[in-house]
């Protein structure tokens, strides 16, 4: 394949700073078109990144362009409205997380996806951090070979902090007036207060819900939701325990996110940087204690200077080319929404206010 032809649907804050600049500077792809309802913004962004054609909406772009892939950085509450149109192009589509705002809208997306020739990848960028990619390979190797014994436990910690990390310093803005847009229906079985809590959870902690399954390598169920909303306990289908810790403390000019995968004879720790930090991967530490008088050891591999959002863009291009990647498909992202709903039931006892 020659350069992969990418079309962008939406170039707002995340569209520009988390996605577009990584595709526009990657030699193996070309951003050939932008669809942006804000005319001034679309033209300014296209000029900055050397994109030749700008369209007022996605329908206009898809009627003209022959694309190999589409990146649609949109509010997730618009995915059910937008994605069926994009799927009809029959090419891979990348969106931000989560899949959408409700199970009902998620079912609509999956139905449209199955009726098309498209693929849908959901932007859980933490899976693409070089640290997570390295750790996942080691976890799978250790599970298969038994060197560290059985996997026993997964702990994920993500307190609130400075997730932007100056990542918006080159953001272009405009004076365009944003016209009203259609959004997906909210969960029909939740009261207003519960919907607000649910939306906050899927907006912020759905990353950890997805990362838990990725590291476990299998599905899991909610075991317990702490009433203080600090901790969510889970167990996998094979009985591995897991915990997601949600903001037991907060930071202001720092980001302290980590995941610990424990085995009988050692562990692997992943430490991840702020989501919009540039040119830095996470950190991986492997600890092995074989016992029988052997000296325990720690290994800290040196990882390439690539940040998660850029590696995610590279992984999407690779997926378009037919290569295996750690990207999350829509079907798995739908399972994340189920976990989020089960968490709300465990937390509140009922989905009604």
C-alpha positions as CSV (number, residue, x, y, z in Angstrom):
1,X,0.0,0.0,0.0
2,X,1.2,3.5,-0.8
3,X,0.5,6.3,1.8
4,X,-2.6,5.6,3.7
5,X,-5.3,8.2,2.9
6,X,-7.0,9.5,6.1
7,X,-10.0,11.8,6.4
8,X,-10.7,13.7,9.6
9,X,-14.2,14.4,10.9
10,X,-13.9,17.2,13.5
11,X,-10.7,19.1,14.4
12,X,-11.5,20.6,17.8
13,X,-9.3,20.4,20.8
14,X,-8.7,16.6,20.9
15,X,-9.1,16.3,17.2
16,X,-6.1,18.6,16.7
17,X,-3.8,18.0,19.7
18,X,-4.5,14.3,20.4
19,X,-4.9,13.1,16.9
20,X,-4.3,15.2,13.8
21,X,-0.8,16.4,14.6
22,X,0.2,12.8,15.0
23,X,-1.2,11.7,11.7
24,X,0.0,14.8,9.8
25,X,3.6,14.2,10.9
26,X,3.7,10.4,10.2
27,X,5.3,9.5,6.9
28,X,3.2,6.5,6.1
29,X,-0.1,8.3,5.9
30,X,-1.5,11.4,4.4
31,X,-4.4,13.5,5.8
32,X,-6.2,14.3,2.6
33,X,-9.4,16.0,3.9
34,X,-11.0,17.5,6.9
35,X,-14.7,17.7,7.6
36,X,-15.4,20.5,10.0
37,X,-18.7,22.4,10.5
38,X,-16.9,25.5,11.7
39,X,-15.6,26.9,8.4
40,X,-13.0,29.3,9.8
41,X,-11.6,26.7,12.1
42,X,-11.4,24.0,9.4
43,X,-9.6,26.3,7.0
44,X,-7.1,27.4,9.7
45,X,-6.3,23.9,10.7
46,X,-6.0,22.7,7.1
47,X,-3.5,25.5,6.4
48,X,-1.4,24.7,9.4
49,X,-1.2,20.9,8.7
50,X,-1.1,21.1,4.9
51,X,-4.5,19.4,4.3
52,X,-5.6,20.3,0.8
53,X,-9.4,20.0,1.1
54,X,-11.9,21.1,3.7
55,X,-15.6,20.1,3.7
56,X,-18.5,21.5,5.7
57,X,-19.6,18.1,7.0
58,X,-18.8,14.4,6.8
59,X,-21.4,13.6,4.2
60,X,-19.8,16.1,1.8
61,X,-16.4,14.6,2.4
62,X,-17.5,11.0,1.9
63,X,-19.3,11.8,-1.3
64,X,-16.1,12.9,-2.9
65,X,-13.1,11.4,-1.2
66,X,-11.7,7.9,-1.6
67,X,-10.3,7.2,1.9
68,X,-8.5,4.3,3.5
69,X,-9.5,5.3,7.0
70,X,-11.4,7.9,9.0
71,X,-10.6,9.6,12.3
72,X,-13.7,11.0,13.9
73,X,-12.8,12.9,17.1
74,X,-16.3,13.8,18.3
75,X,-18.1,14.0,21.7
76,X,-19.0,10.4,22.4
77,X,-22.6,11.3,22.9
78,X,-22.7,11.8,19.1
79,X,-21.3,8.5,18.1
80,X,-24.6,6.7,17.6
81,X,-25.8,9.6,15.3
82,X,-22.6,9.8,13.3
83,X,-21.0,6.4,13.0
84,X,-23.6,4.6,10.9
85,X,-22.9,7.2,8.2
86,X,-19.2,6.7,8.5
87,X,-19.4,2.9,8.4
88,X,-21.1,3.1,5.0
89,X,-17.7,4.2,3.6
90,X,-16.5,0.6,4.3
91,X,-13.2,1.6,5.8
92,X,-11.7,1.5,9.3
93,X,-12.9,4.2,11.7
94,X,-11.2,5.5,14.8
95,X,-13.1,7.5,17.5
96,X,-12.4,8.6,21.0
97,X,-13.6,6.6,24.0
98,X,-16.1,5.5,25.2
99,X,-18.1,3.8,22.5
100,X,-21.1,6.0,23.3
101,X,-23.2,7.2,26.2
102,X,-25.7,4.3,26.6
103,X,-26.2,0.6,25.9
104,X,-29.1,1.5,23.6
105,X,-26.9,3.7,21.5
106,X,-24.1,1.1,21.6
107,X,-26.4,-1.6,20.2
108,X,-27.3,0.8,17.4
109,X,-23.7,1.3,16.6
110,X,-22.9,-2.4,16.6
111,X,-25.9,-3.2,14.4
112,X,-24.7,-0.6,11.8
113,X,-21.2,-1.9,12.0
114,X,-22.2,-5.5,11.4
115,X,-24.2,-4.4,8.3
116,X,-21.1,-2.7,6.8
117,X,-17.6,-3.6,5.7
118,X,-16.1,-1.2,8.2
119,X,-14.1,-1.7,11.3
120,X,-14.4,0.5,14.4
121,X,-11.5,1.1,16.7
122,X,-12.1,3.0,20.0
123,X,-9.4,5.3,21.2
124,X,-8.2,3.7,24.5
125,X,-4.8,5.3,24.0
126,X,-3.3,3.7,27.1
127,X,-3.2,0.4,25.3
128,X,-0.9,2.0,22.8
129,X,1.6,3.5,25.2
130,X,4.9,1.7,24.6
131,X,5.0,0.8,28.3
132,X,1.6,-1.0,28.1
133,X,2.5,-2.7,24.8
134,X,5.8,-4.0,26.3
135,X,4.1,-5.0,29.5
136,X,1.3,-6.8,27.7
137,X,3.7,-8.9,25.7
138,X,5.5,-9.9,28.9
139,X,2.2,-10.6,30.7
140,X,1.1,-12.9,27.9
141,X,4.5,-14.6,27.7
142,X,4.6,-15.2,31.5
143,X,1.0,-16.6,31.5
144,X,1.9,-19.0,28.7
145,X,5.3,-20.1,30.2
146,X,4.6,-20.0,33.9
147,X,7.9,-18.5,34.8
148,X,6.4,-16.2,37.5
149,X,3.7,-18.7,38.5
150,X,0.0,-18.0,38.1
151,X,-1.4,-14.4,37.7
152,X,-3.1,-13.4,41.0
153,X,-4.1,-9.8,40.9
154,X,-4.4,-6.6,38.9
155,X,-4.5,-3.2,40.5
156,X,-5.0,0.1,38.6
157,X,-4.7,3.5,40.2
158,X,-5.6,6.8,38.5
159,X,-6.1,9.8,40.7
160,X,-7.3,13.1,39.2
161,X,-4.5,15.3,38.0
162,X,-3.1,17.4,35.2
163,X,-4.1,15.2,32.2
164,X,-3.4,18.0,29.7
165,X,0.3,18.5,30.5
166,X,0.5,21.6,28.3
167,X,-0.8,19.5,25.4
168,X,-3.1,22.3,24.1
169,X,-0.4,25.0,23.7
170,X,-0.6,24.9,19.9
171,X,-4.4,24.6,19.7
172,X,-6.0,26.7,17.0
173,X,-9.4,28.3,17.7
174,X,-11.9,30.4,15.8
175,X,-14.9,32.7,16.2
176,X,-17.3,30.3,14.5
177,X,-20.7,29.8,16.0
178,X,-21.3,26.2,16.7
179,X,-24.7,25.1,15.4
180,X,-26.9,22.8,17.6
181,X,-26.1,19.1,17.0
182,X,-28.0,15.9,17.5
183,X,-26.9,13.6,20.3
184,X,-27.5,10.0,21.3
185,X,-30.4,9.3,23.8
186,X,-29.4,9.1,27.4
187,X,-29.8,5.8,29.3
188,X,-33.5,5.3,29.5
189,X,-33.4,3.2,32.7
190,X,-31.5,5.8,34.8
191,X,-32.8,8.7,36.8
192,X,-31.2,12.2,36.2
193,X,-28.9,12.0,39.1
194,X,-27.7,8.5,38.3
195,X,-27.2,9.5,34.6
196,X,-25.0,12.3,35.8
197,X,-22.8,10.0,37.9
198,X,-22.7,7.4,35.1
199,X,-21.7,9.9,32.5
200,X,-18.9,11.2,34.8
201,X,-17.6,7.6,35.3
202,X,-17.6,6.6,31.6
203,X,-16.0,9.9,30.7
204,X,-13.1,9.6,33.1
205,X,-12.7,6.0,34.3
206,X,-13.7,4.0,31.2
207,X,-10.0,3.9,30.3
208,X,-9.3,1.9,33.4
209,X,-12.3,-0.3,32.9
210,X,-10.9,-1.2,29.5
211,X,-7.3,-1.5,30.6
212,X,-8.3,-4.0,33.3
213,X,-9.7,-6.4,30.6
214,X,-6.7,-5.8,28.4
215,X,-4.2,-6.7,31.2
216,X,-6.2,-9.6,32.4
217,X,-6.6,-11.0,28.9
218,X,-10.2,-12.0,29.7
219,X,-13.6,-10.7,30.7
220,X,-14.5,-9.8,34.2
221,X,-17.5,-8.9,36.5
222,X,-18.0,-6.2,39.1
223,X,-17.6,-7.7,42.7
224,X,-18.0,-4.6,44.9
225,X,-18.3,-0.8,44.6
226,X,-17.1,1.1,47.6
227,X,-19.7,3.6,48.8
228,X,-17.0,6.4,49.0
229,X,-16.6,5.9,45.2
230,X,-12.8,5.4,45.6
231,X,-12.6,1.7,44.8
232,X,-14.2,-0.8,42.4
233,X,-13.4,-4.5,42.9
234,X,-13.7,-7.0,40.1
235,X,-13.0,-10.7,39.4
236,X,-12.2,-12.3,36.1
237,X,-13.8,-15.3,34.5
238,X,-10.9,-17.4,35.7
239,X,-11.0,-16.0,39.2
240,X,-8.3,-13.3,39.1
241,X,-9.0,-10.4,41.5
242,X,-8.7,-6.8,40.4
243,X,-9.2,-3.4,41.8
244,X,-9.6,0.0,40.2
245,X,-8.7,2.9,42.5
246,X,-10.4,6.1,41.6
247,X,-8.9,9.3,42.9
248,X,-7.9,8.3,46.5
249,X,-6.0,11.6,46.3
250,X,-5.6,14.4,43.7
251,X,-2.6,16.2,42.2
252,X,-2.5,19.6,40.6
253,X,0.6,19.8,38.4
254,X,1.3,16.0,38.2
255,X,-0.1,12.8,36.8
256,X,0.3,9.6,38.8
257,X,-1.3,6.7,37.0
258,X,-0.1,3.1,37.4
259,X,-1.1,-0.5,37.0
260,X,0.3,-3.5,38.9
261,X,0.0,-7.0,37.5
262,X,0.9,-9.6,40.2
263,X,2.0,-13.2,39.8
264,X,3.0,-15.7,42.4
265,X,6.7,-15.1,41.9
266,X,6.9,-11.5,40.8
267,X,5.1,-8.5,39.3
268,X,5.0,-6.1,36.4
269,X,4.3,-2.4,37.0
270,X,3.2,0.1,34.4
271,X,3.5,3.9,35.2
272,X,1.8,6.1,32.6
273,X,2.4,9.8,31.8
274,X,-0.4,12.4,31.4
275,X,-2.6,11.6,28.4
276,X,-1.4,14.7,26.4
277,X,2.2,14.6,27.4
278,X,4.4,14.5,24.2
279,X,7.4,12.5,23.3
280,X,7.6,10.4,26.4
281,X,6.4,6.8,27.0
282,X,5.4,5.3,30.3
283,X,7.7,3.2,32.4
284,X,7.7,-0.6,33.0
285,X,9.3,-2.4,35.9
286,X,9.5,-6.2,36.1
287,X,10.3,-7.9,39.4
288,X,11.1,-11.5,39.7
289,X,11.7,-13.5,42.9
290,X,12.3,-17.2,42.0
291,X,12.9,-18.2,45.7
292,X,15.2,-21.1,46.8
293,X,18.0,-18.6,47.7
294,X,18.1,-17.0,44.3
295,X,18.6,-13.2,44.2
296,X,15.4,-11.4,43.3
297,X,15.9,-8.9,40.4
298,X,14.2,-5.9,38.8
299,X,14.4,-5.0,35.1
300,X,13.5,-1.5,33.8
301,X,13.6,-1.6,30.0
302,X,14.4,1.5,28.1
303,X,11.5,2.4,25.8
304,X,11.4,4.5,22.7
305,X,10.6,8.2,23.0
306,X,7.1,7.8,21.6
307,X,3.9,9.0,23.4
308,X,0.7,7.0,23.5
309,X,-1.4,9.2,21.2
310,X,1.3,9.1,18.5
311,X,1.7,5.3,18.9
312,X,-2.1,5.0,18.7
313,X,-2.0,6.8,15.3
314,X,0.7,4.5,14.1
315,X,-1.3,1.5,15.3
316,X,-4.4,2.7,13.5
317,X,-2.4,3.0,10.2
318,X,-1.0,-0.5,10.8
319,X,-4.5,-1.8,11.4
320,X,-5.6,-0.3,8.1
321,X,-2.8,-2.2,6.5
322,X,-4.0,-5.5,8.0
323,X,-1.5,-5.8,10.8
324,X,-2.3,-6.9,14.4
325,X,-2.4,-4.1,16.9
326,X,-3.5,-3.6,20.6
327,X,-6.3,-1.3,19.5
328,X,-9.7,-1.9,21.0
329,X,-12.6,-2.9,18.7
330,X,-16.1,-1.6,19.1
331,X,-17.4,-5.0,20.4
332,X,-15.1,-4.9,23.4
333,X,-15.8,-1.3,24.0
334,X,-19.5,-2.2,24.3
335,X,-18.5,-4.5,27.2
336,X,-17.0,-1.5,29.0
337,X,-20.4,0.2,29.0
338,X,-21.9,-2.9,30.6
339,X,-19.3,-2.8,33.3
340,X,-19.9,0.9,33.9
341,X,-23.7,0.1,34.2
342,X,-23.0,-2.8,36.6
343,X,-20.8,-0.5,38.7
344,X,-23.6,2.0,39.1
345,X,-26.0,-0.8,40.2
346,X,-23.4,-2.0,42.7
347,X,-22.8,1.5,43.9
348,X,-26.4,2.7,44.3
349,X,-28.4,-0.5,44.5
350,X,-30.8,0.9,41.9
351,X,-30.4,2.9,38.7
352,X,-33.3,5.2,39.8
353,X,-32.5,8.3,41.8
